Amino acid sequence: MINYSRQSINSKEIKAVTNVLKSNYLTQGPLVQKFEKRIKNFCKSKYVVAVNSATSGLHIACMSLGIKKKDMVWTSAISFVASANAAAYCGANIEFLDISLNDYNINISNLKTKLFKAKQKGKLPKAIIVVHFAGNPCQMDEIYKLKKQYKFKIIEDASHAMGAKFKNNIIGNCKYSDMCIFSFHPVKSITTAEGGAITTNVKKYYDDLKLFREHGIKREFKKKKIRPKYYEQIKLGYNYRMNELEAALGIEQIKKLSHFINKRIKIFRTYKAELKNDLFIYPNISVNSKSSHHLFVILLKKNSKTLRDKIFLQLLKKGVGVNIHYIPIYKHPFYKKKNYSLDNSEKYYNTCISIPIFPTLSKNQQNFVIRTINSIK
Ligand SMILES: Cc1ncc(COP(=O)(O)O)c(C=O)c1O
């Protein structure tokens, strides 16, 4: 079975992690700081906070924006549930945005209409969590204009998009957002096993993010306190710290990020050139963007979930490890009470299949995937 994705780990990385096991620090320490610095340099953001997953990063990003019970938060219907859960943890009311069938990101013209109507009803969102789906960036300048007009905050869920660029802005520089979150889960651009990071250019968010990551505990005081190692809890925080083993892996992985993305670009181009089956629509990258190519999603032209499921099973049986990204979040039993049905999200869900893409996918493996898909009747 060729998985739809998998991590790429070499002996140098195994050594880096083993060295940590032999050292004094296992939990958050100097390597986490070093990894944060590497991310900061890569993304050209002012601040970085490493955490133990993108899910916790999204959660404390919402906390730092002051999202609380009954606030409105909007996010894309087509994403992993964590994009919505982050706001749900804070007690927010979540609304889902339909996608565009060109790039599978939130549909900007729908967003404009929804904001216009929300303003009339006095129900504007406090924040919008935008998702750079499959690593292809959202049209951030357009969304930023709307942020200025309607005064909401923007969190970028860039779990798929480390290494991507929008109009020459590296995702993570927060030019158009308040905070940006990456995931380092094994199938992402780089991995730390579990892990994530938040970038921001706002000192206040940075200070809060660090507090929320570490139980709400403050360790530095203007006046000298009673004794060394003195601390006080000043907010209700969490233990969302990254550990040194994860950071050691991350430091090695980030060195290979450009190489990984180049490999993914090559695989993308080969698929685009060699997938010829007319039953499907193949993805495009927005002209002004560089994608990190986290996923390669093909859509069945016929809007038929039954046929899609049949093809999905056929591919699995032949050894092509396909996947579905994603069930519209509003369809999950937890969110179902919201009673949504968004046209493009429904159509997308009925027809989508993710096919293998990851840096170590070999030429032979990719040829096999291409032959198998081209032979579907
Ligand atoms: C869009 C999106 N957001 C958030 C997450 C959560 O990431 P993590 O597993 O690092 O918590 C994922 C993970 O798959 C994701 O795809």
The ligand as a Gaussian input file, in Angstrom:
#p B3LYP/6-31G(d) Opt

LIG

0 1
 C       -6.147000      22.100000       8.727000
 C       -5.675000      21.461000       9.998000
 N       -5.765000      22.157000      11.141000
 C       -5.346000      21.651000      12.315000
 C       -4.805000      20.389000      12.391000
 C       -4.372000      19.851000      13.713000
 O       -2.999000      19.594000      13.710000
 P       -2.319000      18.791000      14.896000
 O       -2.468000      17.345000      14.574000
 O       -0.872000      19.232000      14.851000
 O       -2.989000      19.181000      16.140000
 C       -4.690000      19.616000      11.228000
 C       -4.134000      18.263000      11.288000
 O       -4.314000      17.430000      10.469000
 C       -5.137000      20.162000      10.000000
 O       -5.066000      19.458000       8.866000

